[in-house]
Amino acid sequence: MKLDRARTHLGTLDVSLNTIYPSSGPRIPLIAGFDLDDASWVVRTGDFRPPGITVASTHIGDIVHNLRGALDHLVWDLAILDGGAWPVDALGREIETQFPICGGSDGQRRFRSKTVQSVRLHSLTPEHRAVIERFQPYVAGDDALTRLATISNADKHRAVQPVFIVSQSAQPYIRGSRECEVVGGNGSRPILQSGLEPNSEILRLPLRNIGPDPHVDVLVEVAIGVGFEDRAPVTGTTLMRVADVVEEILAAFEPELTAPEALRTREAADRNHQP
């Protein structure tokens, strides 16, 4: 259910992103000029209002919380299946199980740490722990779960996930120059990929043979998008990859958790834990 809910919000995310800077909306101004210290022609953004918190921010939060919750519910269900009862300590307090998302195997807060093995994966069999480890970023070579943990923790504990403008793809075209020569000749130059704020540098062209009044006639069309707090682009595709990984993890355990014996174990555990 949580995975389905996340996918529902994914379906509306791109719509909410398009309301931040619609294609028909105001342009971000660009300012160009000669950098005497670096002998370069530089293009920067002018003054504009970054988007800040919008409806897209809450959509992102809804998506990541549902995906993170689906994984945590999975581990809770596995703890009951493997332990035959609700995971509680000697005083009857529920143990804080959680799907671990680790950047490595050994070390503090890594997969084989005491906290992960004794608390997060309490009651789980070695076989189930091995399957969970297989999906860890350091084993799978995929940063989807790392991205999920980073966004979820920030949004859950500190603030609604803010969004920023980022430059996604663009190429400047040099149409001519005066009293200077662009190093490498005319043509396209790669644009800097970064978060965009007022006075953000997006292009720097080294010059030579510089006269007293250098000028470069350059056309810059910047494709902008919306980024996370770390300026990585926010797109439906970005979070769809996270959802696909979560679905793959859930599918790996679904046959066991939906087997009749597993359902009876869960029903008995819930009934026995009733206050």
C-alpha positions in Angstrom: 0.0 0.0 0.0 2.8 2.4 0.8 4.6 1.6 -2.4 1.4 2.2 -4.4 0.9 5.5 -2.6 4.4 6.6 -3.4 3.8 5.8 -7.1 0.6 7.8 -7.0 2.5 10.8 -5.8 5.2 10.2 -8.4 2.5 10.5 -11.0 1.7 14.1 -9.9 5.2 15.2 -9.1 6.2 16.3 -12.6 3.0 18.4 -12.7 3.9 20.2 -9.5 7.5 20.7 -10.7 6.2 22.4 -13.8 4.4 25.0 -11.8 7.6 26.3 -10.2 9.2 27.6 -13.4 6.8 26.9 -16.3 8.2 27.3 -19.8 5.9 30.3 -20.4 7.0 31.9 -17.2 9.6 34.6 -16.5 13.1 34.0 -17.7 16.1 34.0 -15.4 18.3 37.0 -16.3 21.9 36.5 -17.4 24.8 39.0 -17.0 28.0 38.7 -19.0 31.3 40.5 -18.6 35.1 40.3 -18.7 37.0 39.0 -15.7 40.2 41.0 -15.6 41.9 38.8 -13.0 41.2 35.5 -14.8 41.3 36.8 -18.5 37.9 35.2 -19.1 34.5 36.1 -20.4 32.0 35.1 -17.6 28.2 34.7 -17.7 26.3 34.7 -14.4 22.7 34.7 -13.4 21.1 38.0 -12.5 18.7 38.6 -9.7 15.7 36.2 -9.5 13.7 34.6 -6.8 14.6 30.9 -6.1 11.5 28.7 -5.7 11.9 27.8 -2.0 9.2 25.5 -0.5 6.4 24.7 -2.9 3.8 22.0 -3.3 6.6 20.0 -5.0 8.3 19.9 -1.6 5.5 18.1 0.1 5.1 15.7 -2.9 8.7 14.8 -2.5 8.2 14.2 1.2 5.2 12.0 0.7 7.0 9.9 -1.9 10.2 9.3 0.2 8.3 8.7 3.5 6.1 6.1 1.9 9.0 4.3 0.2 11.1 4.4 3.5 8.1 3.2 5.4 7.5 0.3 3.1 11.0 -1.0 3.8 10.7 -0.5 7.5 7.4 -2.3 7.6 9.1 -5.1 5.7 11.7 -5.6 8.3 9.1 -5.5 11.1 7.2 -8.3 9.3 10.3 -10.3 8.8 11.2 -10.0 12.5 7.7 -11.4 13.4 8.0 -14.2 10.9 11.5 -15.2 12.0 11.0 -14.7 15.7 7.4 -15.8 15.9 6.3 -12.8 18.0 6.5 -9.0 18.1 10.1 -8.0 18.6 10.3 -6.7 22.2 13.0 -6.4 24.8 13.1 -7.9 28.3 10.8 -5.1 29.5 8.2 -5.6 26.8 9.2 -2.5 24.9 9.1 -2.7 21.1 12.5 -3.0 19.5 13.2 -0.3 16.9 13.7 -2.5 13.9 14.5 -0.8 10.6 15.6 -1.5 7.1 19.3 -0.5 7.2 20.8 1.6 4.5 24.5 1.4 4.9 27.5 2.7 3.0 29.8 -0.2 3.9 30.0 -3.6 5.7 32.3 -3.0 8.7 32.5 0.0 11.0 30.2 2.1 13.2 26.6 2.2 11.8 27.7 -0.1 9.0 25.9 -3.3 8.1 27.8 -5.6 10.4 27.7 -3.1 13.3 26.1 -4.2 16.6 23.3 -1.6 16.2 22.3 -2.9 12.8 22.6 -6.6 13.6 21.2 -6.6 17.1 18.6 -3.9 16.9 17.7 -3.0 13.3 17.6 -6.6 12.2 16.5 -8.1 15.5 15.2 -11.7 15.2 15.9 -12.0 11.4 17.5 -15.2 10.2 21.0 -15.2 8.6 19.3 -15.9 5.3 17.1 -12.9 5.4 20.0 -10.7 6.6 22.0 -11.9 3.6 19.2 -10.9 1.2 18.9 -7.4 2.8 22.7 -7.0 2.5 22.5 -7.9 -1.2 20.5 -4.7 -1.7 22.9 -2.4 0.2 24.4 0.4 -1.8 28.0 -0.9 -1.2 27.0 -4.3 -2.6 24.5 -3.4 -5.3 26.6 -0.4 -6.6 23.4 1.7 -6.8 22.9 4.9 -4.9 19.1 4.8 -5.0 18.7 3.8 -1.4 21.3 6.3 -0.3 19.4 9.0 -2.0 16.2 7.7 -0.3 17.8 7.8 3.2 19.3 11.3 2.7 16.1 12.9 1.6 13.9 11.1 4.1 16.1 12.0 7.1 16.4 15.6 6.1 12.7 16.0 5.4 11.6 14.0 8.5 13.9 15.5 11.1 14.8 19.1 10.0 12.7 20.7 7.4 10.4 20.2 4.5 12.6 19.2 1.6 13.5 22.5 -0.1 14.0 22.7 -3.9 16.5 24.7 -5.9 16.9 25.6 -9.5 19.6 23.7 -11.3 21.1 23.9 -14.8 20.3 20.6 -16.5 21.6 20.9 -20.0 22.7 23.7 -22.3 25.3 24.8 -24.8 26.5 28.3 -25.3 27.1 29.4 -28.9 29.8 32.0 -29.6 28.6 34.3 -32.4 31.6 36.6 -32.4 34.1 38.6 -30.3 35.8 42.0 -30.2 39.3 42.8 -29.1 39.8 39.2 -27.8 40.0 35.6 -29.0 38.2 32.8 -27.2 40.7 30.0 -26.5 40.0 27.1 -28.7 38.2 29.0 -31.4 34.5 29.4 -31.9 31.9 26.8 -31.3 30.0 25.3 -28.4 31.5 25.1 -24.9 30.2 22.9 -22.0 28.2 24.7 -19.5 28.8 24.4 -15.7 26.3 22.1 -14.0 25.3 23.5 -10.7 22.5 24.9 -8.5 21.4 28.3 -9.7 21.0 31.2 -7.3 21.4 34.9 -8.0 25.0 35.5 -9.1 25.7 31.9 -10.0 28.4 31.4 -12.6 27.2 29.3 -15.5 29.9 29.9 -18.1 33.5 30.9 -18.2 35.4 31.3 -21.5 39.2 31.7 -21.4 40.5 34.6 -23.6 43.7 35.6 -25.3 45.0 38.5 -27.4 42.9 40.7 -25.2 42.5 44.4 -26.2 41.4 47.4 -24.1 37.7 46.7 -24.5 37.1 42.9 -24.9 33.6 41.6 -25.6 32.2 38.2 -26.6 28.9 37.9 -28.3 27.6 34.6 -26.9 24.1 33.1 -27.0 23.3 31.1 -23.9 20.1 29.1 -23.6 19.9 27.4 -20.2 17.6 24.4 -19.6 16.6 24.7 -16.0 15.0 22.3 -13.6 14.4 21.8 -9.9 17.0 20.3 -7.6 17.1 18.7 -4.1 18.9 20.5 -1.2 22.2 19.1 -2.5 21.4 20.4 -6.0 20.9 17.0 -7.6 18.1 17.3 -10.1 14.5 16.4 -9.0 12.7 14.5 -11.7 10.1 11.8 -11.7 12.7 9.5 -13.2 15.1 10.1 -10.3 12.6 9.0 -7.7 11.1 6.4 -9.9 14.4 4.6 -9.7 14.1 4.6 -5.9 10.6 3.2 -6.1 11.8 0.5 -8.5 14.5 -0.6 -6.1 12.0 -0.6 -3.1 9.6 -2.7 -5.2 12.4 -5.2 -6.0 13.3 -5.5 -2.4 9.6 -6.2 -1.4 9.2 -8.7 -4.2 12.2 -10.7 -2.9 10.4 -11.4 0.3 6.8 -11.5 -0.9 6.5 -15.2 -1.4 7.5 -16.0 2.2 5.5 -13.2 3.8 2.3 -14.1 1.9 2.5 -17.9 2.5 -0.4 -19.2 4.7 2.0 -20.2 7.5 3.5 -16.7 7.6 0.1 -15.1 7.7 -0.9 -17.4 10.6 2.3 -16.5 12.5 1.6 -12.8 12.0 -2.1 -13.1 13.2 -1.0 -15.0 16.3 1.7 -12.5 17.1 -0.6 -9.6 16.7 -3.3 -11.3 18.8 -0.8 -12.2 21.6 0.5 -8.7 21.8 -2.9 -7.1 22.3 -2.8 -5.0 25.5 
